[in-house]
Amino acid sequence: MFTGLVSAVGTVRSARAADGGRTLVITAPWRGLALGESVAVDGACLTVMRRLRGAFAVHVVATSLERTAFGNYRAGRRVNLERALRAGDRLGGHLVQGHVDGVGRIRRIVRQADALLLDIAVPRVVAEASVRLGSITVDGVSLTVNALKGRNAVQVSLIPFTLQHTPLGDRRVGDLVHLEGDTIGKYVAACLARRGE
């Protein structure tokens, strides 16, 4: 489990096809990463398979490539990083599983006073779990749904702190982002769907 509070920004050092998936080497400031440890990379829970000086390597399996944008990642891309939540840690964001529900596309970016508003086209599973002022994870960042923009789009607001401490401010209209819908919202939607409501 994660919180959606980014604890570091890394850079993709290399990205290459391997064993039917893709291997990424990512720089990170942490010491003591353990082999097999879970790290959220732009919101996707990946397993540390190799430790390097100032970096770590992960393998993205084929099924994860199908539901993420990792296939497009190249050397030099900045990524949001978060280590797994430990029992007793503060839950400052919201409960995040690190399971990317789908890829969204940024439709519109508007600067408003001290914030940046992003309108994002989202897949149905994310739309069904989204409510105004509820939680959503965008590239691993815990955000609040500022507004619903039609049936399959949400708006989020990026505050100055988020813009300074994550690469979300680098995103442009048309860019793809990893999305995880609110965990509680997904369970409620699934239960209602099973009951035919």
N, C-alpha and C positions, 0 to 999 in steps of 0.2 A: 504494500500500500504506500501511497504518496500523498502529499498535501497540495501539490500544484504551486508550491513556493519554490521558485528556482533558486538553487544554492550556488550555482556556478554557470558561467557561459564557456563552452568549449568551442574548439574549431576542428572541423573534419580535416585530418592530416592526409588521409588517403581513403579512397572508396573503390572497391574492385569486386567483380563477380567472383564467387567461390562456392563450390559444392552446391550448385543449384540456388544459391541465395546471394548475399552480398556481405562482404566484410568491411567494416568501417573502423578506422583508427582515429580516435578523438582525443584531443588534448584536454587535460583537466588539472586543476590545481591541488587535488587531494592527494594525501599520503595514506597509505594503509588500505587501499582498495584490495579486496580479497577476490581470488578467482571464484567464479560462481555467484558473486554479488550481483544484485539487481540494481540497475541504474536507469532512470527515466531519461531518454534522449528525445527531446522535443515531444515529450509526453508518452512515448512508447517504452514499456518496460523491456529492457534488453539485459542480457547476461554477460558479465565480464569474462571473456575467454582467455585474455592475455593481458599482462601488465607490462607497460613499457615506461621508460623514464619520461615523466610528465604527460603520460597518455595511457590509454587503454584501448583494447580491441574488442569489438562485439561482432557477432554474426547475425544477420537479419535473414531469417528463413523465408522460403518462398511464400508461405501463407501470409506472413507479415508484410512482404513486399506488395502483395495484392491489395492490402487495405491501408497502406501508408504511401508516403511520397519518397521513401528512402531510395527508391530506384533512380531518382533524379538528383540525389545528393552528390556533390563534387567536393574535391579538396578546396578548402578556403571558406566553406559555409560555416557560419556561426550557429551553434545549437544550444538550446536550453538544457541544463543538466540538474538532476535531483537524485540524491541517494535515497534509498528506501527508508520509510518511517520506522523508528524504533519505539517499542512500547514505552510509554512515559513521555514521549516528545510532545511538544505543543502542536495542536492541530490548527494552525493559523489560516490555512486556505480552506479546502474542503476535502472529503474523502475521494481520492483519485486512485483508480486501480492500475493505471498505466496500460490499459487496453484501449488502443485507438479504435473508435467505432467507425471512423471513416475520414475521408479527406474533404475539406471544404475549400471553397475558392473565395478570395476577397473580391467583393463586388464594388465597394466604394470606401473611400477614406476621406474623412472630413475633420479638419482641426476645429475644435470648439473650445475657446478660452484656453484652459491649461490642460486639456485632454485631447486625445486622438480617438475619434469614433470609427470603428471598423464594421461595415456591413458584410456578413459572410454567408454565402450560400452553403447550406448544410444538408447532409444526407437525411433521409426520412427518420432513421433511428435516433438521430440527434435532435431533429425537430420535435419528435414525439416526447422527448424527455426534457424539453426546454420550456421554461415558464419565465415571464418577466420577473426580474430580480432573483432568479434562481442561479445556480452555478453551472459553469461550463469550463472545460479545459481546452485552451487553444495553444498548440505547440508546447504542451506541458505546463502552461501558466493558468493558475486558478483565476477565473474572471467571473464577473457578474453579467448576466444577460440584461443589458440595458433596455432593449426593446425587441419585440418580435417584428420582423420586417416581411410580412407575408407568411405563407404556409411553410416555406422551406428556407428561411433566412433569419438570422439573428444579428443583433447589433451589440457590440461590446465596447466599453470605454477603457482606454489605456491611460492610466494616471502617470504623472511625471516619473514616479519611482520605477514603475514598470518599464517605461521608455528608456530610462537610464541604465537599468540592470538586466534587460533582456534584449534579444535581437528583434522583438516584435515591431519596434519602430522602423526597422529596415524593410519590412514587407511592403509590397506595392500591389496595386489593383491587378488582379489576375493570378497572383501568387497562390500556391496551394499551402494549406495548413492542416496539421493533425488535429482531430477533434475527439474529445471524449465527453459524451453527455453525462449529466448528473446521475450518479449511481442510484440514488433513491428514485429519481424520476424514471429511470429505465426499468426498475423493478415494478413500479406502479403501472407503467404503460404495458409491460408484459403481462401482469396479472389481469388488467382490464381486457387486454386482447384475448386472453384465454377464456374469459367469461363472456366474450362476444360483445363487450360494451365499447 
